[in-house]
């Protein structure tokens, strides 16, 4: 039986190095590029021959746009419009990475902790930077909850700092763990199907259902990542 | 677990940055303006259509009001004309009636006068007829022919 973790292996396709650091173009990089290309084609192609009454493709593009625009309006408000492109990019990149990863023989780059951590750091770094840019030194008041009694502050402030710092960690682990667990489970059941011969129909049914479930997870996790980014951004923009 | 192979981290992070930035620039400079332009164009089109519809409705309402005022005007006009016609007709009827009555009265008068005159004439003739009849009767009774003067005399004499 094949190793269920084999699918996560990274092979260099084009060895590159920059200043002695290995930055080879790998299968992971390939699918990142594919995700970028797919997202761009999907979004630009949908409105390239735009009509007043949209066709299916154009509707999907507009709905995706409207979905994120609504999300920002609801969680951040009008002040969040400025950061639309960044949040939209984050969503499209993760969404495409997750969904393309559901196609057999592809590589899911969001199943690697370093990638999800990088994405989480983009979200977290953006939120922190915007917080300091908007509020300056006053941004530190995010660690002091409103209405907390003064004598509690020595306990509450370290907790708040810890929870703030753990944001990118929880964000990255949530996405990575979901994607990796789903793909591993799919691979395990697919392995059973092969190993059991005619009896493999049982695991086949399971993996069919799991595939549907994993597609849901793929979409949902992209959404969760985006909405959490919006919530963090809201904290930095509107403080509390 | 391949996820924990640190040697792949620089490459993954590098390509993540490259791809993320590429997507960010593509979206923020091409896709997002395009899509928002399409949505705005639709919004504008909808608004202009709605505005047009409301101006048409206003026009229609204006026309309706105009029609109603014209109708009311026409009603008032018709009523006035009707009253005028009625008064003029009744005046005409009255004058014609008066004319007719006058004419009838005239005719009656003339007829009465004629009757009177005839009666007088007849009265005058009656005398002569009576004399004649009397002469006839006397002739049959007496066998003698009396002259009217005689009769007059006798009567005067009796």
HADDOCK unambig.tbl for C-alpha pairs under 7 A between the chains (distance, minus, plus):
assign (segid A and resid 5 and name CA) (segid B and resid 1 and name CA) 6.61 0.50 0.50
assign (segid A and resid 8 and name CA) (segid B and resid 2 and name CA) 6.00 0.50 0.50
assign (segid A and resid 9 and name CA) (segid B and resid 2 and name CA) 5.32 0.50 0.50
assign (segid A and resid 22 and name CA) (segid B and resid 10 and name CA) 6.56 0.50 0.50
assign (segid A and resid 22 and name CA) (segid B and resid 11 and name CA) 6.02 0.50 0.50
assign (segid A and resid 23 and name CA) (segid B and resid 10 and name CA) 6.02 0.50 0.50
assign (segid A and resid 23 and name CA) (segid B and resid 11 and name CA) 3.81 0.50 0.50
assign (segid A and resid 23 and name CA) (segid B and resid 14 and name CA) 6.59 0.50 0.50
assign (segid A and resid 24 and name CA) (segid B and resid 11 and name CA) 5.78 0.50 0.50
assign (segid A and resid 29 and name CA) (segid B and resid 12 and name CA) 6.83 0.50 0.50
assign (segid A and resid 29 and name CA) (segid B and resid 15 and name CA) 5.71 0.50 0.50
assign (segid A and resid 32 and name CA) (segid B and resid 19 and name CA) 6.30 0.50 0.50
assign (segid A and resid 33 and name CA) (segid B and resid 19 and name CA) 6.18 0.50 0.50
assign (segid A and resid 36 and name CA) (segid B and resid 19 and name CA) 6.53 0.50 0.50
assign (segid A and resid 36 and name CA) (segid B and resid 23 and name CA) 5.58 0.50 0.50
assign (segid A and resid 40 and name CA) (segid B and resid 26 and name CA) 6.92 0.50 0.50
assign (segid A and resid 43 and name CA) (segid B and resid 31 and name CA) 5.99 0.50 0.50
assign (segid A and resid 44 and name CA) (segid B and resid 31 and name CA) 5.20 0.50 0.50
assign (segid A and resid 47 and name CA) (segid B and resid 34 and name CA) 6.88 0.50 0.50
assign (segid A and resid 47 and name CA) (segid B and resid 35 and name CA) 6.30 0.50 0.50
assign (segid A and resid 50 and name CA) (segid B and resid 38 and name CA) 6.78 0.50 0.50
assign (segid A and resid 52 and name CA) (segid B and resid 42 and name CA) 5.85 0.50 0.50
assign (segid A and resid 62 and name CA) (segid B and resid 35 and name CA) 6.85 0.50 0.50
assign (segid A and resid 85 and name CA) (segid B and resid 24 and name CA) 6.89 0.50 0.50
assign (segid A and resid 85 and name CA) (segid B and resid 27 and name CA) 6.58 0.50 0.50
assign (segid A and resid 85 and name CA) (segid B and resid 28 and name CA) 5.25 0.50 0.50
assign (segid A and resid 86 and name CA) (segid B and resid 24 and name CA) 6.50 0.50 0.50
assign (segid A and resid 89 and name CA) (segid B and resid 23 and name CA) 6.38 0.50 0.50
assign (segid A and resid 89 and name CA) (segid B and resid 24 and name CA) 5.48 0.50 0.50
assign (segid A and resid 89 and name CA) (segid B and resid 27 and name CA) 6.79 0.50 0.50
assign (segid A and resid 112 and name CA) (segid B and resid 3 and name CA) 5.33 0.50 0.50
assign (segid A and resid 113 and name CA) (segid B and resid 3 and name CA) 6.33 0.50 0.50
assign (segid A and resid 114 and name CA) (segid B and resid 9 and name CA) 6.44 0.50 0.50
assign (segid A and resid 115 and name CA) (segid B and resid 12 and name CA) 6.62 0.50 0.50
assign (segid A and resid 115 and name CA) (segid B and resid 13 and name CA) 6.46 0.50 0.50
assign (segid A and resid 115 and name CA) (segid B and resid 16 and name CA) 6.81 0.50 0.50
assign (segid A and resid 118 and name CA) (segid B and resid 13 and name CA) 6.71 0.50 0.50
